[in-house]
Amino acid sequence: MPARLTFCGAAGGVTGSCYHLALPDGELLVDCGVFQGRFDGVDGDALNRRPLPFDPARLSGVVLTHGHLDHVGRLPLLARDGALRAPVVGHPATLDIARIIMDDSVKIAQHARGEPLYGADEVAELTRHLQPLRGYGDTRTLGPFTIELFDAGHILGSSSVRVSWRDAAAGADRAILFSGDLGVPGAPIVRDPNRTWDADRHALDWVVTESTYGDKQHTDRAATRAAFRDVVTRALRDGGKVLIPAFALGRTQDILYELDGMHERGELSTRIPVIIDGPLALSATAIYRRHPGCYDEAALAQLDRGDHPLELDGLIAARDAAASRRAVDRKGPAIIIAGSGMCNGGRIRHHLREHLDDPRTDVLLVGYQAYGTLGRALQDGIDEAYLGDDTVPVRARITTLSGFSAHGDRDALADWHAALPLKPSALTFVTHGEPRSSTAYADHLTARHAARTHVPSLLDTVDLT
């Protein structure tokens, strides 16, 4: 029997990453994230509550590509009733991040309407199974599978995962690479996605690749940095707020890095107060400080000069609810960074309720906005925003800064793919994108790089032969 691959998430949409790989003598799961927004017309929460399409007790292991919620948010469901018996492995930074993400999900659920997806007991049980690998290049055997991590350049600890096994019937070794989320070459702090492969040792039969921006090109970093500086300068001049719905992992740290650079280069007339509103982003920034081994050369050089790239003079940490309320009521110019990144929950909604009707306000969308989220609606130009029981007119300036994205655009993804050690018959599954993006990227790979591609749908199962 050949290996069978089931697309349990991130097929037909961006969120819910989860891939199940099965052999007769073992099963492997790559990621287990939550769905967000709407997925092919179905509410993400409804999808999260569907029974898992596999038995957690049969898993030989779980491997994580990185710690974002849409890659780890359903993990505690595996441990319900003690079903999970296998290790959950990943880069040490990824497991540190996954812990705080899952804990935060439980805290948020306590204040949300409806039945929580899981509770603290499931998170505690899942945490017992976490086993960090030594880092990139480390290998681990999980049942019949051997896994190896490679830097994906997306956030701290993010990995592409190569999975190999012995196909007894064919008398050959087989291998598949899961890209995870691929970062932007030249982005700050983390290194670029790995493009150095041993053609013999790392040869691939299949690839599962993301396509979040598979039909788009990002604005270059210099232009994005200039646009960001203009917004901050305007806020200092007119006393407005700059609201940044930021993903706690990755974008928050990038923004701090860019602001620190602007001050160091003397590009701002004065310091603007910067508020990080939320314990998750603050805890994530602390994790970034603990793992300088993931930094790129520029960030390491900055450390050597005694200037930590994530330390900003005058930074205000709003960790508890009282500090968050003070941030909402603060007068005068300020940059407020708060979750969630797609505006569907979290403290950013309090700031939007207070400031969206003020034409001096700038809302900067610096990450991907999934279909069906408030962030996507703002991006698409809505006139009114529904925030709880309130309807707020949108008079603020809404700006998308794609150059701060943590996902590579079409050309960056294709360049990464072109460097892979593919066997002549290799097949690439294009996932983790809205249908238009995935299809466009698959067509691009075929037309420009002669790649064999397939765009699967949610819950499709394929035999890897």
Wavefront OBJ file of the C-alpha trace (Angstrom):
o trace
v 0.000 0.000 0.000
v 1.438 3.434 -0.923
v 1.554 6.366 1.454
v -1.704 8.333 1.528
v -1.811 12.098 2.017
v -4.974 13.851 3.225
v -5.371 17.626 3.145
v -7.133 18.226 6.461
v -6.782 22.029 6.250
v -5.330 24.931 4.245
v -6.717 23.540 0.972
v -9.156 25.913 -0.689
v -8.151 28.618 1.805
v -5.259 29.999 3.816
v -5.934 28.845 7.382
v -6.351 25.534 9.225
v -3.047 23.986 8.104
v -3.102 20.247 8.709
v -1.722 17.382 6.602
v -2.089 13.696 7.430
v 0.362 11.182 5.962
v -0.407 7.472 6.423
v 1.483 4.228 5.845
v 0.314 0.770 6.947
v 2.776 0.850 9.865
v 2.481 4.458 10.962
v 0.826 7.853 10.546
v 2.253 11.371 10.718
v 0.556 14.739 11.156
v 2.124 17.987 9.919
v 0.554 20.947 11.767
v -2.920 21.148 13.272
v -4.113 24.750 13.051
v -7.439 26.518 13.414
v -9.571 27.797 10.567
v -10.225 31.550 10.596
v -12.749 33.637 8.683
v -14.866 31.748 6.142
v -13.725 28.722 4.180
v -15.632 27.962 0.987
v -18.732 29.563 2.484
v -18.428 27.734 5.824
v -17.660 29.564 9.045
v -14.201 28.705 10.373
v -15.468 27.936 13.858
v -17.836 25.308 12.445
v -14.913 23.661 10.656
v -12.837 23.697 13.843
v -15.578 21.760 15.612
v -15.900 19.021 13.015
v -14.483 15.651 14.125
v -10.856 15.182 13.115
v -10.635 13.017 9.962
v -8.070 10.679 11.570
v -7.530 8.888 14.881
v -4.984 10.726 17.089
v -4.198 7.435 18.861
v -2.756 6.024 15.615
v -0.246 8.828 15.082
v 3.453 8.003 15.235
v 4.180 11.693 15.643
v 3.187 15.288 14.981
v 5.624 17.801 13.491
v 5.066 21.552 13.518
v 6.262 23.950 10.826
v 5.897 26.993 13.114
v 3.883 28.418 15.989
v 1.176 30.572 14.392
v -2.401 29.897 15.485
v -3.488 28.651 12.053
v -0.795 25.963 12.318
v -1.054 24.911 15.994
v -4.461 26.069 17.256
v -6.235 22.693 17.055
v -3.393 20.696 18.635
v -5.097 20.338 22.055
v -7.962 18.492 20.361
v -5.504 15.656 19.681
v -4.942 15.200 23.399
v -8.620 15.112 24.402
v -9.368 12.109 26.626
v -5.691 11.129 26.497
v -5.972 9.987 22.881
v -2.557 11.254 21.746
v 0.331 8.897 22.539
v 2.978 10.276 20.169
v 5.492 13.113 20.471
v 4.876 16.582 19.039
v 8.170 17.838 17.640
v 9.517 21.010 16.092
v 12.188 23.675 16.335
v 12.709 24.743 19.995
v 11.490 28.284 19.227
v 8.384 26.876 17.539
v 7.448 24.837 20.601
v 8.010 27.850 22.886
v 5.686 29.879 20.678
v 3.099 27.090 20.404
v 2.835 26.955 24.193
v 1.948 30.620 24.584
v -0.390 30.545 21.575
v -2.399 27.666 23.026
v -2.502 29.218 26.505
v -3.693 32.485 24.981
v -6.431 30.686 23.055
v -7.810 29.292 26.303
v -7.810 32.746 27.933
v -9.600 34.329 24.968
v -12.191 31.544 24.903
v -13.103 32.274 28.527
v -14.433 35.679 27.456
v -16.044 34.624 24.177
v -19.588 33.540 23.522
v -20.293 29.855 23.009
v -18.569 26.660 24.069
v -14.735 26.838 24.033
v -13.007 24.627 21.494
v -10.878 23.211 24.330
v -9.723 24.120 27.805
v -6.640 24.317 29.991
v -6.690 20.577 30.727
v -6.338 19.672 27.035
v -3.522 22.207 26.630
v -1.704 20.795 29.668
v -2.074 17.259 28.306
v -0.834 18.289 24.853
v 2.139 20.145 26.367
v 3.373 16.877 27.919
v 3.999 15.580 24.383
v 6.160 18.500 23.176
v 9.704 17.401 22.308
v 12.041 20.018 20.767
v 14.472 19.037 18.059
v 18.000 20.454 18.256
v 17.299 22.852 15.381
v 17.616 23.034 11.619
v 19.260 19.988 10.082
v 18.354 17.760 13.011
v 16.578 14.523 12.091
v 14.123 12.421 14.068
v 12.558 9.033 13.378
v 8.828 8.841 14.073
v 7.528 5.351 13.310
v 8.364 4.617 9.657
v 9.094 8.293 8.914
v 12.291 10.329 9.160
v 11.864 14.091 9.429
v 14.342 16.940 8.952
v 13.823 20.686 9.424
v 15.018 23.507 7.142
v 14.730 27.249 7.780
v 11.560 28.668 6.181
v 12.401 32.301 7.009
v 8.824 33.158 8.070
v 8.993 33.743 11.832
v 11.293 32.609 14.606
v 11.831 28.830 14.328
v 9.691 28.459 11.200
v 10.565 25.344 9.225
v 10.047 23.481 6.018
v 9.763 19.789 6.895
v 11.211 16.995 4.762
v 9.584 13.624 5.478
v 11.116 10.440 4.068
v 10.286 6.727 4.292
v 11.073 3.397 2.647
v 8.594 2.228 0.006
v 9.029 -1.542 0.357
v 6.787 -2.389 -2.589
v 8.774 -0.163 -4.954
v 12.107 -0.932 -3.306
v 12.880 2.792 -3.111
v 13.167 5.670 -0.665
v 10.465 8.328 -0.934
v 10.394 11.916 0.307
v 7.959 14.807 0.513
v 8.691 18.394 1.572
v 6.111 20.523 3.384
v 7.064 24.152 2.801
v 5.305 25.563 5.854
v 4.887 29.313 5.504
v 7.760 30.770 3.465
v 9.187 34.137 4.403
v 10.295 37.153 2.402
v 13.969 37.244 1.349
v 15.687 40.218 2.960
v 13.152 40.598 5.785
v 14.629 41.675 9.131
v 15.663 39.568 12.115
v 15.185 36.035 10.724
v 17.241 34.419 7.979
v 15.988 33.925 4.430
v 14.227 30.673 3.481
v 16.714 27.875 2.897
v 17.699 27.399 -0.742
v 20.781 25.213 -0.211
v 20.088 21.539 -0.819
v 22.119 18.388 -1.348
v 20.724 17.060 -4.645
v 21.274 13.416 -3.654
v 20.541 13.435 0.072
v 17.534 15.772 -0.131
v 15.934 14.576 -3.396
v 12.144 14.987 -3.431
v 9.254 13.048 -4.950
v 6.551 15.492 -3.808
v 6.229 19.031 -2.468
v 3.369 20.649 -0.551
v 3.777 24.394 -0.894
v 1.948 27.435 0.391
v 0.539 29.988 -2.066
v -0.795 32.785 0.164
v 0.444 35.448 -2.265
v 0.814 33.155 -5.255
v -0.878 35.682 -7.545
v 0.670 38.883 -6.153
v 3.889 40.856 -5.934
v 4.779 42.776 -2.765
v 5.826 46.391 -2.665
v 9.562 46.444 -2.041
v 10.763 46.903 1.542
v 12.248 50.382 1.009
v 8.965 51.756 -0.379
v 7.019 50.130 2.458
v 9.396 51.582 5.037
v 8.952 55.055 3.482
v 5.150 54.739 3.524
v 5.263 53.670 7.170
v 7.494 56.637 8.039
v 5.060 59.029 6.303
v 2.155 57.678 8.355
v 4.084 58.061 11.630
v 5.172 61.599 10.672
v 1.553 62.541 9.914
v 0.416 61.175 13.291
v 3.050 63.255 15.081
v 1.842 66.314 13.172
v -1.932 65.981 13.643
v -2.123 64.001 16.874
v -3.766 60.935 15.341
v -3.492 57.298 16.270
v -1.748 54.641 14.182
v -3.549 51.354 14.795
v -1.703 48.221 13.695
v -3.666 44.965 13.959
v -0.572 42.827 14.213
v 0.009 39.114 14.486
v 1.763 38.730 17.835
v 4.418 36.507 16.261
v 6.517 38.037 13.516
v 4.796 41.261 12.468
v 4.958 42.874 15.912
v 8.681 42.218 16.103
v 9.253 43.471 12.535
v 7.456 46.720 13.328
v 9.561 47.273 16.450
v 12.674 46.618 14.367
v 11.644 49.169 11.726
v 10.746 51.831 14.306
v 14.049 51.320 16.083
v 15.831 51.800 12.746
v 13.915 55.013 11.988
v 14.950 56.482 15.335
v 18.558 55.354 14.942
v 18.722 57.002 11.497
v 17.103 60.216 12.747
v 14.158 59.947 10.355
v 11.536 61.059 12.898
v 11.438 64.515 14.460
v 10.569 63.128 17.869
v 9.735 59.829 19.490
v 6.149 58.711 19.196
v 4.737 56.588 22.026
v 4.524 52.935 20.995
v 2.080 50.721 22.880
v 2.033 46.947 22.615
v -1.433 46.104 23.857
v -1.629 42.443 24.828
v 0.322 39.876 26.811
v 0.746 37.519 23.846
v 2.795 39.944 21.754
v 4.897 40.844 24.798
v 5.552 37.184 25.599
v 6.369 36.506 21.941
v 8.885 39.346 21.879
v 10.533 37.831 24.971
v 10.817 34.500 23.108
v 12.469 36.321 20.186
v 15.066 37.632 22.640
v 15.762 34.079 23.881
v 16.555 32.649 20.448
v 19.218 34.818 18.767
v 20.486 31.660 17.035
v 17.636 32.195 14.543
v 18.727 35.765 13.700
v 20.202 36.839 10.386
v 23.635 38.453 10.083
v 22.353 42.041 10.290
v 20.445 41.408 13.520
v 23.415 39.556 15.032
v 25.721 42.447 14.106
v 23.315 44.838 15.812
v 23.436 42.658 18.924
v 27.230 42.710 18.823
v 27.086 46.528 18.875
v 25.060 46.330 22.086
v 21.828 47.445 20.394
v 19.121 44.822 20.634
v 16.939 45.030 17.500
v 13.741 44.622 19.531
v 14.432 47.159 22.267
v 12.738 50.499 21.740
v 13.084 53.463 24.096
v 9.733 54.576 25.428
v 7.920 51.325 24.630
v 4.729 50.999 26.680
v 3.651 47.473 27.617
v -0.093 47.113 28.187
v -0.144 43.621 29.609
v -3.303 43.631 31.755
v -6.848 44.844 31.141
v -6.399 48.082 33.119
v -3.341 49.040 31.062
v -5.278 48.233 27.886
v -8.101 50.573 28.927
v -5.546 53.340 29.553
v -4.169 52.741 26.061
v -7.658 53.070 24.539
v -8.232 56.377 26.352
v -4.755 57.823 25.706
v -4.717 61.318 24.201
v -2.346 62.543 21.529
v -0.356 60.689 18.875
v 0.576 57.060 19.442
v 1.253 53.815 17.628
v -0.870 51.020 19.070
v 0.014 47.451 18.139
v -2.619 44.957 19.197
v -4.022 41.588 18.204
v -5.603 40.017 16.456
v -3.980 40.511 13.078
v -7.224 40.027 11.117
v -9.311 42.127 13.570
v -11.701 39.258 14.310
v -10.972 39.308 18.015
v -8.547 40.624 20.589
v -7.829 44.078 21.902
v -7.502 45.759 18.507
v -11.300 45.813 18.308
v -11.496 48.156 21.340
v -9.155 50.603 19.616
v -11.060 50.362 16.345
v -14.331 51.062 18.169
v -12.795 54.182 19.712
v -10.873 55.582 16.740
v -12.253 54.301 13.410
v -14.559 57.313 13.082
v -11.645 59.784 13.440
v -10.168 60.896 10.073
v -6.816 61.438 11.799
v -6.587 57.700 12.493
v -4.490 55.396 10.311
v -5.149 51.648 10.294
v -2.176 49.795 8.876
v -2.846 46.249 7.658
v 0.534 44.572 7.643
v -0.462 40.901 7.375
v -2.720 38.663 5.344
v -6.461 39.300 5.801
v -8.521 36.162 5.248
v -11.905 36.235 3.551
v -14.725 36.738 6.053
v -12.657 38.690 8.615
v -13.117 42.325 9.677
v -9.587 43.072 8.479
v -10.497 41.902 4.987
v -13.682 43.995 5.053
v -11.702 47.116 6.034
v -9.211 46.338 3.289
v -12.081 46.084 0.801
v -13.383 49.542 1.757
v -16.436 49.081 3.992
v -18.183 52.265 5.189
v -19.240 50.890 8.578
v -17.707 48.354 10.933
v -19.746 46.158 13.251
v -17.901 45.852 16.556
v -19.898 43.901 19.064
v -23.143 45.815 19.602
v -21.785 48.998 18.012
v -21.788 50.181 14.416
v -18.864 52.542 13.799
v -18.464 54.676 10.668
v -15.102 54.158 8.965
v -13.490 57.588 8.517
v -9.954 56.425 9.240
v -7.398 55.905 6.478
v -6.996 52.176 5.792
v -3.620 51.282 4.321
v -2.231 47.895 3.346
v 1.544 47.611 3.648
v 2.238 44.329 1.875
v 5.980 44.915 2.093
v 5.800 43.981 5.788
v 4.208 40.637 4.959
v 5.885 37.548 6.374
v 4.840 35.512 3.316
v 6.891 35.480 0.155
v 5.140 36.805 -2.954
v 4.752 34.863 -6.207
v 8.312 35.393 -7.429
v 9.878 34.623 -4.045
v 7.834 31.410 -3.802
v 8.758 30.404 -7.354
v 12.466 31.102 -6.777
v 12.367 28.913 -3.670
v 10.617 26.159 -5.618
v 13.113 26.374 -8.492
v 15.987 25.645 -6.098
v 14.449 22.406 -4.756
v 16.153 19.074 -5.584
v 13.144 17.641 -7.407
v 13.176 14.228 -9.053
v 12.115 14.277 -12.741
v 8.634 12.951 -11.919
v 8.100 15.153 -8.845
v 4.608 16.535 -8.205
v 3.853 19.771 -6.342
v 0.618 20.200 -4.354
v -0.296 23.889 -4.134
v -2.151 24.692 -0.897
v -2.509 27.417 1.764
v -4.047 30.015 -0.542
v -7.442 31.209 -1.615
v -8.530 29.347 -4.771
v -7.606 32.180 -7.156
v -4.140 32.480 -5.640
v -3.420 28.740 -5.554
v -4.579 28.181 -9.116
v -2.617 31.163 -10.442
v 0.546 30.028 -8.681
v 0.167 26.436 -9.895
v -0.246 27.724 -13.459
v 2.815 29.947 -13.013
v 4.960 27.026 -11.835
v 3.839 24.945 -14.787
v 4.265 27.683 -17.420
v 7.538 29.177 -16.189
v 9.237 26.206 -14.530
v 7.650 23.166 -16.219
v 6.536 21.872 -12.811
v 3.874 19.199 -12.426
v 1.254 20.690 -10.098
v -2.071 19.854 -8.479
v -4.382 22.094 -6.430
v -6.222 19.891 -3.897
v -9.508 20.634 -2.150
v -10.232 20.331 1.554
v -10.206 16.686 2.732
v -8.916 15.357 -0.599
v -6.843 12.180 -0.186
v -4.167 11.174 -2.709
v -2.024 8.053 -3.022
v 1.668 8.942 -3.232
v 2.784 6.547 -5.973
l 1 2 3 4 5 6 7 8 9 10 11 12 13 14 15 16 17 18 19 20 21 22 23 24 25 26 27 28 29 30 31 32 33 34 35 36 37 38 39 40 41 42 43 44 45 46 47 48 49 50 51 52 53 54 55 56 57 58 59 60 61 62 63 64 65 66 67 68 69 70 71 72 73 74 75 76 77 78 79 80 81 82 83 84 85 86 87 88 89 90 91 92 93 94 95 96 97 98 99 100 101 102 103 104 105 106 107 108 109 110 111 112 113 114 115 116 117 118 119 120 121 122 123 124 125 126 127 128 129 130 131 132 133 134 135 136 137 138 139 140 141 142 143 144 145 146 147 148 149 150 151 152 153 154 155 156 157 158 159 160 161 162 163 164 165 166 167 168 169 170 171 172 173 174 175 176 177 178 179 180 181 182 183 184 185 186 187 188 189 190 191 192 193 194 195 196 197 198 199 200 201 202 203 204 205 206 207 208 209 210 211 212 213 214 215 216 217 218 219 220 221 222 223 224 225 226 227 228 229 230 231 232 233 234 235 236 237 238 239 240 241 242 243 244 245 246 247 248 249 250 251 252 253 254 255 256 257 258 259 260 261 262 263 264 265 266 267 268 269 270 271 272 273 274 275 276 277 278 279 280 281 282 283 284 285 286 287 288 289 290 291 292 293 294 295 296 297 298 299 300 301 302 303 304 305 306 307 308 309 310 311 312 313 314 315 316 317 318 319 320 321 322 323 324 325 326 327 328 329 330 331 332 333 334 335 336 337 338 339 340 341 342 343 344 345 346 347 348 349 350 351 352 353 354 355 356 357 358 359 360 361 362 363 364 365 366 367 368 369 370 371 372 373 374 375 376 377 378 379 380 381 382 383 384 385 386 387 388 389 390 391 392 393 394 395 396 397 398 399 400 401 402 403 404 405 406 407 408 409 410 411 412 413 414 415 416 417 418 419 420 421 422 423 424 425 426 427 428 429 430 431 432 433 434 435 436 437 438 439 440 441 442 443 444 445 446 447 448 449 450 451 452 453 454 455 456 457 458 459 460 461 462 463 464 465
